[in-house]
Amino acid sequence: MKKAVFIVCFAVVASGAYVAHSMINPWIECGNDIACGAQKAGFNFPLKVENYTVRAMDGMLELRFPLKDGRKVIVRKAETFEGEADENGIMDISGDYNQYPVNKTVTLDNGVKFSVRGEDNSYKVVNFAAETGYYSIMCDEGLNKADIEYFYDLLAEAEAPKYDEDEPM
């Protein structure tokens, strides 16, 4: 009888230890419902792209979509982020922990600085900071400087203040 009790207790303790080490996935999958993502993240991110999927967690929103040439990208935004910024005030919110041979800063003609990681002129992870938050762009197939400029313009348009034509500025 004592052996049976020990086996049952051991099984309960062992299964409890497994549950204690499981992590809960913080992401909420929202399909193509940007309002769902905005509600979960706590902010709106009106990026004008097609064929996207959205997922979000408290404080972060992510859009996945294809570029016209078929490359797939992931764009993330966080208005605030706990972590350490680089010398340009840029936080890496990508979630990509891979080591790449290239890890540098790229400056656009308008003076905006981007932290990039990848290979030669093919950047897999691009991060930058703006007044409205931190951004990350990831592409397994790689991005070049022209792609970064495209995304900067796309994000600037999405984040620009919107004015009603009837309201004075």
C-alpha positions in Angstrom: 0.0 0.0 0.0 2.8 2.4 0.8 4.4 1.9 -2.7 1.1 2.8 -4.4 0.8 6.1 -2.5 4.4 7.0 -3.3 3.9 6.4 -7.0 0.7 8.5 -7.1 2.4 11.4 -5.1 5.5 11.2 -7.4 3.3 11.5 -10.5 1.4 14.5 -9.2 4.6 16.3 -8.1 6.3 15.5 -11.5 3.3 16.8 -13.5 3.1 19.9 -11.3 6.7 20.7 -12.0 6.1 20.5 -15.7 3.2 23.0 -15.5 5.2 25.4 -13.4 7.9 25.7 -16.1 5.4 26.2 -19.0 5.3 29.7 -20.4 2.1 31.4 -21.5 2.2 32.9 -25.1 1.6 36.7 -24.7 0.6 37.1 -28.4 -3.0 37.4 -29.5 -3.6 36.4 -33.1 -6.0 38.8 -34.8 -6.0 37.6 -38.4 -6.5 40.7 -40.5 -8.4 42.7 -37.8 -6.2 45.7 -37.0 -8.7 46.9 -34.5 -8.2 43.7 -32.5 -4.4 44.3 -32.5 -4.8 48.0 -31.6 -7.0 47.0 -28.6 -4.6 44.5 -27.3 -1.5 46.6 -27.9 -3.0 49.8 -26.5 -2.4 51.9 -29.6 -3.3 52.2 -33.2 -0.9 51.5 -36.1 -2.5 52.3 -39.4 0.1 51.0 -41.7 -1.2 51.0 -45.3 -0.4 47.5 -46.6 -2.3 44.7 -48.2 -2.6 41.0 -47.4 -1.5 41.4 -43.8 -2.0 39.4 -40.6 -1.9 41.0 -37.2 -0.8 39.8 -33.8 -0.4 41.8 -30.7 0.5 41.8 -27.0 0.3 44.4 -24.3 2.4 47.3 -25.6 3.4 45.8 -29.0 1.7 45.3 -32.4 3.0 43.2 -35.3 2.0 43.1 -38.9 3.2 40.4 -41.3 2.8 40.9 -45.1 4.4 40.2 -48.4 6.2 42.8 -50.5 5.4 43.1 -54.2 8.4 41.0 -55.1 7.2 38.2 -52.8 9.6 38.7 -49.8 7.8 38.4 -46.5 8.3 41.1 -43.8 7.4 41.5 -40.2 6.9 45.0 -38.9 6.6 45.6 -35.1 5.9 48.7 -33.2 6.1 49.4 -29.5 5.4 52.8 -28.0 7.6 52.0 -25.0 10.0 49.2 -24.3 12.0 48.0 -21.4 15.6 47.3 -22.4 18.9 48.9 -23.3 19.1 51.3 -26.2 22.2 51.6 -28.4 24.2 54.8 -28.8 21.5 56.3 -31.2 18.6 55.6 -28.7 17.4 52.7 -30.8 15.9 49.7 -29.1 15.8 46.2 -30.7 12.2 45.0 -30.4 12.6 42.4 -33.1 12.8 39.2 -31.0 15.5 38.0 -33.4 18.4 36.8 -31.3 20.5 35.5 -34.2 24.1 36.7 -34.6 24.9 38.2 -38.0 28.2 39.3 -39.5 27.0 42.8 -40.1 25.8 44.9 -37.2 25.9 48.6 -37.9 24.1 51.9 -38.2 22.7 53.1 -41.6 21.8 56.8 -42.0 19.3 57.8 -44.6 19.7 61.0 -46.6 17.2 62.8 -44.2 19.5 62.0 -41.2 17.3 59.2 -39.7 19.5 56.4 -38.2 18.7 52.8 -38.4 20.4 49.9 -36.6 20.8 47.0 -39.0 21.9 43.4 -38.7 22.4 41.0 -41.5 25.0 40.1 -44.2 26.8 42.7 -46.4 24.0 44.9 -47.9 21.3 42.4 -47.1 19.8 43.3 -43.7 17.6 40.8 -41.9 16.7 43.0 -38.9 16.2 46.7 -39.0 15.4 48.8 -36.0 14.8 52.6 -35.4 13.3 55.0 -33.0 10.8 57.8 -33.6 8.7 60.2 -31.6 5.8 57.7 -31.6 7.8 54.6 -30.5 10.2 51.9 -31.5 10.0 50.0 -34.8 11.5 46.7 -36.1 11.4 45.4 -39.6 12.5 41.8 -40.3 12.9 40.0 -43.6 14.6 36.6 -43.9 15.3 37.3 -47.6 17.0 40.6 -46.6 16.4 44.3 -47.1 18.7 46.9 -48.7 19.0 50.7 -48.1 16.3 51.5 -50.7 13.9 49.1 -48.8 14.7 50.9 -45.6 13.8 54.2 -47.2 10.5 52.7 -48.5 9.6 51.5 -45.0 10.6 54.8 -43.4 8.2 56.6 -45.8 5.5 54.1 -45.2 5.8 54.4 -41.4 6.1 58.2 -41.5 2.8 58.3 -43.5 1.1 55.9 -41.1 2.2 57.9 -38.1 1.7 61.4 -39.5 -1.0 63.5 -37.6 -4.3 63.3 -39.4 -6.3 66.6 -39.6 -10.0 67.0 -40.5 -10.3 69.5 -43.4 -13.0 71.3 -41.4 -10.9 71.8 -38.3 -8.4 74.6 -38.1 -4.7 73.4 -37.7 
